[in-house]
Amino acid sequence: MSELLPQELRILVAVAEAGAFSAAATALGVTQSAVSHSVRGSEAKLGAVLFERGRSGASPTPAGERAVGHARRILRSYEVMGAEVRGAAREAGRDALGGVLRIVAFRSAALHLLPPALERLAARHPGIRPEVRVVREIGAGAAGEVAAGRADLGIATLGGAREETPPGLLTGVLAREAYRLVHPAGHPDPRSLPLVDWDENCGSYTRAWWRAQDWIPRATVKAEDDAMVLTMVGRGLGMAIMPELSLRDATEAVEITGLGPQGPVRQVGYVTTAESAATLAVRALIRELRSQKG
């Protein structure tokens, strides 16, 4: 099999992101026929159809999704290689790390786990420029963004908390957090209240425990995220079962009660690729994240 050239990789990414050959051609400043020819060549080299063509545009096939993810990661490796080589060529004694570091995280991790680590990272390596995006831990979540090549490192729920981690990713646990019962402060019988929940909250790791608790009602109040859940509980609209990281935003309007030694616990950790894990900036961030464990 012939290797794909950098321009062929760029065209695959452009088509996937633009959703059409013509739009990709405009974005790249080439002709549509050049894009079509390149994609056909890439498909021939890889031995798979990468895009479904239709009147509405072009969308990646499952093989195409995998190819585009690899293409993004390879192109990102070129960028990082340039940044690290330029850094190493600077005069001795100066910090060699620089460039953009792309990070994704779910909301409470972005609020509470990342900032202290990024503060220390900036103090030690001022040339690194973090770009943080908040993603919902639904479906592919943060791990999916890393696998797709759209992020260098993600903060995600790990282990049984989610679907299987996409192949080719490296993970490390940063925190283990227990779930707690949250209810309006001073309520005489919080277990009698309706359950407030949000889509990201309950993964497979809590479902077995959840089903075994006959006192937990079916969620009848849905919120957009954990911050909204806390607000609704504080207003007396229900009770909730939430992980500790989400509860760092809790106010005096709510009370927090433990669920006992058998209560569910989830793991939160970092997700990256083997290529990114070998880069200086990602390694530096992982060190800072690990240094705040506990």
Contacts in CASP RR format, 6 or more apart in sequence:
PFRMAT RR
TARGET T0000
AUTHOR 0000-0000-0000
METHOD contacts of the structure
MODEL  1
MSELLPQELRILVAVAEAGAFSAAATALGVTQSAVSHSVRGSEAKLGAVL
FERGRSGASPTPAGERAVGHARRILRSYEVMGAEVRGAAREAGRDALGGV
LRIVAFRSAALHLLPPALERLAARHPGIRPEVRVVREIGAGAAGEVAAGR
ADLGIATLGGAREETPPGLLTGVLAREAYRLVHPAGHPDPRSLPLVDWDE
NCGSYTRAWWRAQDWIPRATVKAEDDAMVLTMVGRGLGMAIMPELSLRDA
TEAVEITGLGPQGPVRQVGYVTTAESAATLAVRALIRELRSQKG
1 45 0 8 1.000
1 46 0 8 1.000
1 47 0 8 1.000
2 45 0 8 1.000
3 45 0 8 1.000
4 12 0 8 1.000
4 42 0 8 1.000
4 45 0 8 1.000
4 46 0 8 1.000
4 71 0 8 1.000
6 74 0 8 1.000
6 75 0 8 1.000
6 78 0 8 1.000
7 38 0 8 1.000
8 38 0 8 1.000
8 41 0 8 1.000
8 42 0 8 1.000
9 71 0 8 1.000
9 74 0 8 1.000
9 75 0 8 1.000
10 28 0 8 1.000
10 71 0 8 1.000
10 75 0 8 1.000
11 24 0 8 1.000
11 28 0 8 1.000
11 35 0 8 1.000
11 38 0 8 1.000
11 39 0 8 1.000
11 42 0 8 1.000
12 39 0 8 1.000
12 42 0 8 1.000
12 50 0 8 1.000
12 64 0 8 1.000
12 67 0 8 1.000
12 68 0 8 1.000
12 71 0 8 1.000
13 68 0 8 1.000
13 71 0 8 1.000
13 72 0 8 1.000
13 75 0 8 1.000
14 24 0 8 1.000
14 27 0 8 1.000
14 28 0 8 1.000
14 35 0 8 1.000
15 21 0 8 1.000
15 24 0 8 1.000
15 35 0 8 1.000
15 39 0 8 1.000
15 51 0 8 1.000
15 58 0 8 1.000
16 51 0 8 1.000
16 60 0 8 1.000
16 64 0 8 1.000
16 65 0 8 1.000
16 68 0 8 1.000
17 24 0 8 1.000
17 27 0 8 1.000
18 24 0 8 1.000
18 26 0 8 1.000
18 27 0 8 1.000
19 57 0 8 1.000
19 58 0 8 1.000
19 59 0 8 1.000
20 57 0 8 1.000
20 58 0 8 1.000
21 32 0 8 1.000
21 35 0 8 1.000
21 36 0 8 1.000
21 39 0 8 1.000
21 53 0 8 1.000
21 57 0 8 1.000
21 58 0 8 1.000
22 32 0 8 1.000
22 35 0 8 1.000
24 35 0 8 1.000
25 31 0 8 1.000
25 32 0 8 1.000
25 34 0 8 1.000
25 35 0 8 1.000
28 35 0 8 1.000
39 50 0 8 1.000
39 51 0 8 1.000
42 50 0 8 1.000
42 67 0 8 1.000
43 49 0 8 1.000
43 50 0 8 1.000
46 63 0 8 1.000
46 67 0 8 1.000
48 61 0 8 1.000
48 63 0 8 1.000
48 64 0 8 1.000
48 67 0 8 1.000
49 61 0 8 1.000
49 63 0 8 1.000
49 64 0 8 1.000
50 60 0 8 1.000
50 61 0 8 1.000
50 63 0 8 1.000
50 64 0 8 1.000
50 67 0 8 1.000
50 68 0 8 1.000
51 58 0 8 1.000
51 59 0 8 1.000
51 60 0 8 1.000
51 61 0 8 1.000
51 64 0 8 1.000
52 58 0 8 1.000
52 59 0 8 1.000
52 60 0 8 1.000
52 61 0 8 1.000
60 67 0 8 1.000
60 68 0 8 1.000
65 148 0 8 1.000
68 148 0 8 1.000
69 147 0 8 1.000
69 148 0 8 1.000
69 149 0 8 1.000
72 148 0 8 1.000
72 149 0 8 1.000
72 150 0 8 1.000
73 149 0 8 1.000
73 273 0 8 1.000
73 275 0 8 1.000
73 276 0 8 1.000
76 149 0 8 1.000
76 152 0 8 1.000
76 275 0 8 1.000
76 276 0 8 1.000
77 275 0 8 1.000
80 276 0 8 1.000
80 279 0 8 1.000
80 281 0 8 1.000
83 98 0 8 1.000
83 99 0 8 1.000
83 281 0 8 1.000
84 96 0 8 1.000
84 97 0 8 1.000
84 279 0 8 1.000
84 280 0 8 1.000
87 96 0 8 1.000
87 97 0 8 1.000
87 98 0 8 1.000
88 96 0 8 1.000
90 96 0 8 1.000
95 124 0 8 1.000
95 125 0 8 1.000
95 126 0 8 1.000
95 127 0 8 1.000
96 280 0 8 1.000
97 125 0 8 1.000
97 127 0 8 1.000
97 128 0 8 1.000
97 280 0 8 1.000
97 281 0 8 1.000
97 284 0 8 1.000
98 125 0 8 1.000
98 127 0 8 1.000
98 128 0 8 1.000
98 129 0 8 1.000
98 281 0 8 1.000
99 127 0 8 1.000
99 128 0 8 1.000
99 129 0 8 1.000
99 281 0 8 1.000
100 129 0 8 1.000
100 130 0 8 1.000
100 131 0 8 1.000
101 128 0 8 1.000
101 129 0 8 1.000
101 130 0 8 1.000
101 131 0 8 1.000
101 152 0 8 1.000
101 153 0 8 1.000
101 281 0 8 1.000
101 282 0 8 1.000
101 285 0 8 1.000
102 131 0 8 1.000
102 133 0 8 1.000
102 150 0 8 1.000
102 151 0 8 1.000
102 152 0 8 1.000
102 153 0 8 1.000
103 114 0 8 1.000
103 130 0 8 1.000
103 131 0 8 1.000
103 132 0 8 1.000
103 133 0 8 1.000
103 151 0 8 1.000
103 152 0 8 1.000
103 153 0 8 1.000
103 154 0 8 1.000
103 155 0 8 1.000
103 285 0 8 1.000
104 132 0 8 1.000
104 133 0 8 1.000
104 134 0 8 1.000
104 135 0 8 1.000
104 141 0 8 1.000
104 142 0 8 1.000
104 145 0 8 1.000
104 146 0 8 1.000
104 150 0 8 1.000
104 151 0 8 1.000
104 153 0 8 1.000
104 154 0 8 1.000
104 155 0 8 1.000
105 113 0 8 1.000
105 114 0 8 1.000
105 132 0 8 1.000
105 133 0 8 1.000
105 134 0 8 1.000
105 135 0 8 1.000
105 142 0 8 1.000
105 154 0 8 1.000
105 155 0 8 1.000
105 156 0 8 1.000
106 134 0 8 1.000
106 135 0 8 1.000
106 136 0 8 1.000
106 137 0 8 1.000
106 141 0 8 1.000
106 142 0 8 1.000
106 155 0 8 1.000
106 156 0 8 1.000
106 157 0 8 1.000
106 200 0 8 1.000
107 134 0 8 1.000
107 136 0 8 1.000
107 225 0 8 1.000
107 226 0 8 1.000
107 227 0 8 1.000
108 226 0 8 1.000
108 243 0 8 1.000
108 245 0 8 1.000
108 246 0 8 1.000
108 248 0 8 1.000
108 249 0 8 1.000
109 155 0 8 1.000
109 245 0 8 1.000
109 268 0 8 1.000
110 132 0 8 1.000
110 134 0 8 1.000
110 155 0 8 1.000
111 248 0 8 1.000
111 249 0 8 1.000
112 245 0 8 1.000
112 248 0 8 1.000
113 155 0 8 1.000
113 174 0 8 1.000
113 175 0 8 1.000
113 245 0 8 1.000
113 268 0 8 1.000
113 289 0 8 1.000
113 292 0 8 1.000
114 132 0 8 1.000
114 155 0 8 1.000
116 292 0 8 1.000
117 285 0 8 1.000
117 288 0 8 1.000
117 289 0 8 1.000
117 291 0 8 1.000
117 292 0 8 1.000
118 130 0 8 1.000
118 132 0 8 1.000
118 285 0 8 1.000
118 288 0 8 1.000
120 288 0 8 1.000
120 291 0 8 1.000
121 128 0 8 1.000
121 130 0 8 1.000
121 284 0 8 1.000
121 285 0 8 1.000
121 288 0 8 1.000
122 128 0 8 1.000
122 130 0 8 1.000
124 284 0 8 1.000
124 288 0 8 1.000
125 281 0 8 1.000
125 284 0 8 1.000
128 281 0 8 1.000
128 284 0 8 1.000
130 285 0 8 1.000
133 145 0 8 1.000
133 151 0 8 1.000
135 141 0 8 1.000
135 142 0 8 1.000
135 145 0 8 1.000
136 199 0 8 1.000
136 200 0 8 1.000
137 156 0 8 1.000
137 157 0 8 1.000
137 162 0 8 1.000
137 200 0 8 1.000
138 199 0 8 1.000
138 200 0 8 1.000
139 162 0 8 1.000
139 163 0 8 1.000
140 147 0 8 1.000
140 148 0 8 1.000
140 166 0 8 1.000
141 156 0 8 1.000
141 162 0 8 1.000
142 151 0 8 1.000
142 154 0 8 1.000
142 155 0 8 1.000
142 156 0 8 1.000
142 271 0 8 1.000
143 154 0 8 1.000
143 156 0 8 1.000
143 162 0 8 1.000
143 165 0 8 1.000
143 166 0 8 1.000
143 169 0 8 1.000
143 271 0 8 1.000
144 166 0 8 1.000
145 151 0 8 1.000
145 154 0 8 1.000
146 152 0 8 1.000
146 153 0 8 1.000
146 154 0 8 1.000
146 166 0 8 1.000
146 169 0 8 1.000
146 271 0 8 1.000
146 272 0 8 1.000
146 273 0 8 1.000
146 276 0 8 1.000
147 166 0 8 1.000
147 168 0 8 1.000
147 169 0 8 1.000
147 273 0 8 1.000
149 273 0 8 1.000
152 272 0 8 1.000
152 273 0 8 1.000
152 276 0 8 1.000
152 279 0 8 1.000
152 281 0 8 1.000
152 282 0 8 1.000
153 270 0 8 1.000
153 271 0 8 1.000
153 272 0 8 1.000
153 276 0 8 1.000
153 282 0 8 1.000
153 285 0 8 1.000
153 286 0 8 1.000
154 270 0 8 1.000
154 271 0 8 1.000
154 272 0 8 1.000
155 174 0 8 1.000
155 268 0 8 1.000
155 269 0 8 1.000
155 270 0 8 1.000
155 271 0 8 1.000
155 289 0 8 1.000
156 162 0 8 1.000
156 171 0 8 1.000
156 268 0 8 1.000
156 269 0 8 1.000
156 270 0 8 1.000
156 271 0 8 1.000
157 203 0 8 1.000
157 266 0 8 1.000
157 267 0 8 1.000
157 268 0 8 1.000
157 269 0 8 1.000
158 165 0 8 1.000
158 171 0 8 1.000
158 172 0 8 1.000
158 173 0 8 1.000
158 267 0 8 1.000
158 268 0 8 1.000
158 269 0 8 1.000
158 271 0 8 1.000
159 165 0 8 1.000
159 205 0 8 1.000
159 267 0 8 1.000
160 203 0 8 1.000
160 204 0 8 1.000
160 205 0 8 1.000
160 267 0 8 1.000
161 203 0 8 1.000
161 204 0 8 1.000
161 205 0 8 1.000
161 266 0 8 1.000
161 267 0 8 1.000
162 203 0 8 1.000
162 204 0 8 1.000
163 204 0 8 1.000
165 171 0 8 1.000
165 271 0 8 1.000
168 273 0 8 1.000
168 274 0 8 1.000
169 271 0 8 1.000
169 272 0 8 1.000
169 273 0 8 1.000
170 271 0 8 1.000
170 272 0 8 1.000
170 273 0 8 1.000
170 274 0 8 1.000
170 277 0 8 1.000
171 269 0 8 1.000
171 270 0 8 1.000
171 271 0 8 1.000
171 272 0 8 1.000
172 269 0 8 1.000
172 270 0 8 1.000
172 271 0 8 1.000
173 267 0 8 1.000
173 268 0 8 1.000
173 269 0 8 1.000
174 268 0 8 1.000
174 269 0 8 1.000
174 270 0 8 1.000
174 289 0 8 1.000
174 290 0 8 1.000
174 293 0 8 1.000
175 245 0 8 1.000
175 267 0 8 1.000
175 268 0 8 1.000
175 269 0 8 1.000
175 293 0 8 1.000
175 294 0 8 1.000
176 265 0 8 1.000
176 266 0 8 1.000
176 267 0 8 1.000
176 268 0 8 1.000
177 243 0 8 1.000
177 244 0 8 1.000
177 245 0 8 1.000
177 265 0 8 1.000
177 266 0 8 1.000
177 268 0 8 1.000
178 243 0 8 1.000
178 244 0 8 1.000
178 258 0 8 1.000
178 259 0 8 1.000
178 263 0 8 1.000
178 264 0 8 1.000
178 265 0 8 1.000
179 206 0 8 1.000
179 241 0 8 1.000
179 242 0 8 1.000
179 243 0 8 1.000
179 244 0 8 1.000
179 259 0 8 1.000
179 263 0 8 1.000
179 264 0 8 1.000
179 265 0 8 1.000
179 266 0 8 1.000
180 241 0 8 1.000
180 242 0 8 1.000
180 243 0 8 1.000
180 244 0 8 1.000
180 247 0 8 1.000
180 256 0 8 1.000
180 257 0 8 1.000
180 258 0 8 1.000
180 259 0 8 1.000
181 190 0 8 1.000
181 239 0 8 1.000
181 240 0 8 1.000
181 241 0 8 1.000
181 256 0 8 1.000
181 257 0 8 1.000
181 258 0 8 1.000
181 259 0 8 1.000
182 229 0 8 1.000
182 230 0 8 1.000
182 233 0 8 1.000
182 239 0 8 1.000
182 240 0 8 1.000
182 241 0 8 1.000
182 242 0 8 1.000
182 247 0 8 1.000
182 250 0 8 1.000
182 254 0 8 1.000
182 255 0 8 1.000
182 256 0 8 1.000
182 257 0 8 1.000
183 190 0 8 1.000
183 193 0 8 1.000
183 233 0 8 1.000
183 238 0 8 1.000
183 239 0 8 1.000
183 240 0 8 1.000
183 254 0 8 1.000
183 255 0 8 1.000
183 257 0 8 1.000
184 190 0 8 1.000
184 193 0 8 1.000
184 233 0 8 1.000
184 234 0 8 1.000
184 235 0 8 1.000
184 236 0 8 1.000
184 238 0 8 1.000
184 239 0 8 1.000
184 253 0 8 1.000
184 254 0 8 1.000
184 255 0 8 1.000
185 234 0 8 1.000
185 252 0 8 1.000
185 253 0 8 1.000
185 254 0 8 1.000
185 255 0 8 1.000
186 255 0 8 1.000
187 193 0 8 1.000
187 236 0 8 1.000
187 239 0 8 1.000
187 255 0 8 1.000
190 239 0 8 1.000
190 255 0 8 1.000
190 257 0 8 1.000
191 215 0 8 1.000
191 239 0 8 1.000
193 236 0 8 1.000
193 238 0 8 1.000
193 239 0 8 1.000
194 217 0 8 1.000
194 219 0 8 1.000
194 220 0 8 1.000
194 221 0 8 1.000
194 237 0 8 1.000
194 238 0 8 1.000
194 239 0 8 1.000
195 216 0 8 1.000
195 217 0 8 1.000
195 218 0 8 1.000
195 219 0 8 1.000
195 220 0 8 1.000
195 221 0 8 1.000
195 238 0 8 1.000
195 239 0 8 1.000
195 240 0 8 1.000
195 241 0 8 1.000
196 219 0 8 1.000
196 221 0 8 1.000
196 222 0 8 1.000
196 223 0 8 1.000
196 229 0 8 1.000
196 232 0 8 1.000
196 233 0 8 1.000
196 237 0 8 1.000
196 238 0 8 1.000
196 239 0 8 1.000
196 240 0 8 1.000
197 219 0 8 1.000
197 221 0 8 1.000
197 222 0 8 1.000
197 223 0 8 1.000
197 229 0 8 1.000
197 240 0 8 1.000
197 241 0 8 1.000
198 222 0 8 1.000
198 223 0 8 1.000
198 224 0 8 1.000
198 225 0 8 1.000
198 226 0 8 1.000
198 228 0 8 1.000
198 229 0 8 1.000
199 222 0 8 1.000
200 225 0 8 1.000
200 226 0 8 1.000
201 226 0 8 1.000
201 229 0 8 1.000
201 241 0 8 1.000
201 242 0 8 1.000
201 243 0 8 1.000
202 210 0 8 1.000
203 266 0 8 1.000
205 264 0 8 1.000
205 265 0 8 1.000
205 266 0 8 1.000
206 241 0 8 1.000
206 264 0 8 1.000
206 266 0 8 1.000
209 262 0 8 1.000
209 263 0 8 1.000
209 264 0 8 1.000
210 216 0 8 1.000
210 241 0 8 1.000
210 264 0 8 1.000
216 241 0 8 1.000
221 232 0 8 1.000
221 237 0 8 1.000
221 238 0 8 1.000
223 229 0 8 1.000
223 232 0 8 1.000
226 242 0 8 1.000
226 246 0 8 1.000
226 249 0 8 1.000
227 249 0 8 1.000
229 240 0 8 1.000
229 242 0 8 1.000
229 246 0 8 1.000
230 240 0 8 1.000
230 242 0 8 1.000
230 246 0 8 1.000
230 247 0 8 1.000
230 249 0 8 1.000
230 250 0 8 1.000
230 251 0 8 1.000
230 254 0 8 1.000
232 238 0 8 1.000
232 240 0 8 1.000
233 239 0 8 1.000
233 240 0 8 1.000
233 253 0 8 1.000
233 254 0 8 1.000
234 251 0 8 1.000
234 253 0 8 1.000
234 254 0 8 1.000
235 253 0 8 1.000
241 259 0 8 1.000
243 266 0 8 1.000
245 268 0 8 1.000
247 256 0 8 1.000
250 256 0 8 1.000
269 289 0 8 1.000
270 286 0 8 1.000
270 289 0 8 1.000
272 282 0 8 1.000
272 286 0 8 1.000
276 282 0 8 1.000
277 283 0 8 1.000
277 286 0 8 1.000
END
